[in-house]
Amino acid sequence: MSAKGDSSAVLSYLSGLTLLKQGAEARVYRGQFLGKAVIVKERFSKSYRHPALDEKLTHRRSVQEVRSILRCRKAGILTPVVYFVDYVSHCIFLEEIVGSVTVRDHINSTKLSEAGNERLKLLAEKMGQILAKMHDEDVIHGDLTTSNMLLRKGSEDREPDLWLIDFGLSYISSLPEDKGVDLYVLEKAFLSTHPNTETLFQILLKSYVASSKKSSTVISKLDEVRLRGRKRSMVG
Amino acid sequence: MTIVIGFEGSANKIGIGIVRDGEVLSNPRRTYITPPGQGFLPSQTAKHHRGVILTVLKEALQEAGLKPADIDCVAYTKGPGMGAPLVTVAIVARTVAQLWDKPLLGVNHCVGHIEMGRLVTHASNPTVLYVSGGNTQVIAYSERRYRIFGETIDIAVGNCLDRFARVIKISNDPSPGYNIEQMAKKGKRYIELPYTVKGMDVSFSGILSYIEEAAEKMLGSGECAAEDLCFSLQETLFAMLVEITERAMAHCGSQEVLIVGGVGCNLRLQEMMGIMCEERGARLFATDERFCIDNGAMIAQAGWEMFRSGQQTELSDSWVTQRYRTDEVEVTWRD
């Protein structure tokens, strides 16, 4: 799955693709790869940071991303298929989830209606279940936000499927502390991105607790991390 | 025309500033500087503030060429900060407000930094990186609050730098961070340190423990120079800060960055942030030490915005608090 050595072929291939967006740490391209719709994530070098630090981070994150995606897929969590990886140019070729929207856009567009609220509750429950499954596999996502979850409509009568993406900060750990921080990161991103959704996040947590086999220690760690959080705003 | 006087003294700086409709008329300040190897303790810091606050107040009025009667409102830092220094400053603010018969206004220190940054740089709706001795936050405005997207989950970046300075006995004059910055310029070797970014959050305590131990070992054996450690520490900490800022920008779709807080006047941090912004077609706004570091004008400016939007603090409500999060304040002066 990996190609070492010369990556000029990959880079010339990239030049033929459409640049979709420049995320925080990668350029994201869309195109066709062996007849399949593909998203290519190129972790380009960041010239603001020291070259040694840059190379270490870029390489480590590519490796972690692929590793965690595979682990999630084995556990039956929906994440994009990895088609190809080039560790020299730091490119990952991923399945494109055609016709999907980010959970963030979905929440922003469905707020403020009776039926909409019901749908969001179901979504929050589903998020809780999937995160519980992921943590039970000891995968720590590291960057849980509503931008890093995708929704795609399944068949007519079914609820849309939830996909997890962007595993660049992920790692494998069984420590409740790491899982608690993972949830804490999501909680903050969730509540700052979507003001006044505290109840929605509570539903997510409840569903997480109900679905995970090891949730009690994780939740008590989450409470602990929140308290640490409160201390932060002390001096300035 | 609205003229507001602002009192700030939440940490080791004591400053009083006067602002008239976006114009800083005066902004004198004093800093409590401790010997190398020592931090500033609340009671001693408060004692320092008590000793100089009236002199600073006189300076502020004289420099601005104003009499107390010209002032429309007295703003002071309500929190967050160290208890004893906050109380000291609040007492003086309360007293002059009563002597001059002017309304009082308690201001959130972090909001003061943001409003001052917006005033000085004219950034309209930036993603804000607020970095100081006590705070590390990535903030963006939405629906009447300054919302915290990312922050430190343990100690602040400035605290990490200050404590490292204490370990290797760097002078606290004018500030430990400034001296680390100068030494870092002479650093050559990059020493690998832990790098901890968790989504849009960061953690510094592990880096501090690591470098404290490394400093003792590596400096003792002559393996590297103190300058190399300063250099490596700055490169690591600032790369983390730039990264979470960029993450928040990508998440919010923002094209402006504003750096505020004492650590924000570090030129290397500004340079790194500038490169990041250039790479994504964004704009960087930063200020110099006059406004980055705690000062009275920032409290006056936030107070000015609040006062104009109809806010006041009753005398009975004019308390202070050590813990006061940025997102607790309802922003009544922005759409």
HADDOCK unambig.tbl for C-alpha pairs under 7 A between the chains (distance, minus, plus):
assign (segid A and resid 23 and name CA) (segid B and resid 250 and name CA) 5.70 0.50 0.50
assign (segid A and resid 24 and name CA) (segid B and resid 246 and name CA) 5.34 0.50 0.50
assign (segid A and resid 24 and name CA) (segid B and resid 247 and name CA) 4.86 0.50 0.50
assign (segid A and resid 24 and name CA) (segid B and resid 250 and name CA) 5.65 0.50 0.50
assign (segid A and resid 48 and name CA) (segid B and resid 272 and name CA) 4.77 0.50 0.50
assign (segid A and resid 48 and name CA) (segid B and resid 275 and name CA) 5.60 0.50 0.50
assign (segid A and resid 48 and name CA) (segid B and resid 276 and name CA) 6.19 0.50 0.50
assign (segid A and resid 49 and name CA) (segid B and resid 235 and name CA) 6.88 0.50 0.50
assign (segid A and resid 49 and name CA) (segid B and resid 239 and name CA) 5.75 0.50 0.50
assign (segid A and resid 50 and name CA) (segid B and resid 235 and name CA) 6.78 0.50 0.50
assign (segid A and resid 142 and name CA) (segid B and resid 198 and name CA) 5.41 0.50 0.50
assign (segid A and resid 142 and name CA) (segid B and resid 199 and name CA) 5.53 0.50 0.50
assign (segid A and resid 143 and name CA) (segid B and resid 198 and name CA) 6.30 0.50 0.50
assign (segid A and resid 143 and name CA) (segid B and resid 199 and name CA) 3.86 0.50 0.50
assign (segid A and resid 144 and name CA) (segid B and resid 199 and name CA) 6.70 0.50 0.50
assign (segid A and resid 147 and name CA) (segid B and resid 251 and name CA) 6.94 0.50 0.50
assign (segid A and resid 185 and name CA) (segid B and resid 199 and name CA) 6.38 0.50 0.50
assign (segid A and resid 188 and name CA) (segid B and resid 149 and name CA) 6.63 0.50 0.50
assign (segid A and resid 189 and name CA) (segid B and resid 149 and name CA) 5.91 0.50 0.50
assign (segid A and resid 192 and name CA) (segid B and resid 147 and name CA) 5.65 0.50 0.50
assign (segid A and resid 192 and name CA) (segid B and resid 148 and name CA) 6.48 0.50 0.50
assign (segid A and resid 192 and name CA) (segid B and resid 149 and name CA) 5.99 0.50 0.50
assign (segid A and resid 228 and name CA) (segid B and resid 153 and name CA) 6.88 0.50 0.50
assign (segid A and resid 228 and name CA) (segid B and resid 154 and name CA) 6.75 0.50 0.50
assign (segid A and resid 229 and name CA) (segid B and resid 153 and name CA) 5.85 0.50 0.50
assign (segid A and resid 232 and name CA) (segid B and resid 135 and name CA) 6.90 0.50 0.50
assign (segid A and resid 232 and name CA) (segid B and resid 154 and name CA) 6.63 0.50 0.50
assign (segid A and resid 232 and name CA) (segid B and resid 155 and name CA) 6.97 0.50 0.50
assign (segid A and resid 233 and name CA) (segid B and resid 80 and name CA) 6.38 0.50 0.50
assign (segid A and resid 233 and name CA) (segid B and resid 135 and name CA) 6.48 0.50 0.50
assign (segid A and resid 233 and name CA) (segid B and resid 323 and name CA) 5.57 0.50 0.50
assign (segid A and resid 233 and name CA) (segid B and resid 324 and name CA) 6.22 0.50 0.50
assign (segid A and resid 233 and name CA) (segid B and resid 325 and name CA) 5.57 0.50 0.50
assign (segid A and resid 234 and name CA) (segid B and resid 80 and name CA) 5.18 0.50 0.50
assign (segid A and resid 234 and name CA) (segid B and resid 81 and name CA) 5.34 0.50 0.50
assign (segid A and resid 234 and name CA) (segid B and resid 134 and name CA) 6.49 0.50 0.50
assign (segid A and resid 234 and name CA) (segid B and resid 322 and name CA) 5.49 0.50 0.50
assign (segid A and resid 234 and name CA) (segid B and resid 323 and name CA) 4.93 0.50 0.50
assign (segid A and resid 235 and name CA) (segid B and resid 11 and name CA) 6.78 0.50 0.50
assign (segid A and resid 235 and name CA) (segid B and resid 80 and name CA) 5.54 0.50 0.50
assign (segid A and resid 235 and name CA) (segid B and resid 81 and name CA) 3.81 0.50 0.50
assign (segid A and resid 235 and name CA) (segid B and resid 82 and name CA) 5.87 0.50 0.50
assign (segid A and resid 235 and name CA) (segid B and resid 134 and name CA) 4.31 0.50 0.50
assign (segid A and resid 235 and name CA) (segid B and resid 135 and name CA) 6.74 0.50 0.50
assign (segid A and resid 236 and name CA) (segid B and resid 10 and name CA) 6.67 0.50 0.50
assign (segid A and resid 236 and name CA) (segid B and resid 11 and name CA) 6.41 0.50 0.50
assign (segid A and resid 236 and name CA) (segid B and resid 80 and name CA) 6.55 0.50 0.50
assign (segid A and resid 236 and name CA) (segid B and resid 81 and name CA) 5.60 0.50 0.50
assign (segid A and resid 236 and name CA) (segid B and resid 132 and name CA) 6.15 0.50 0.50
assign (segid A and resid 236 and name CA) (segid B and resid 133 and name CA) 5.89 0.50 0.50
assign (segid A and resid 236 and name CA) (segid B and resid 134 and name CA) 4.25 0.50 0.50
assign (segid A and resid 236 and name CA) (segid B and resid 135 and name CA) 5.62 0.50 0.50
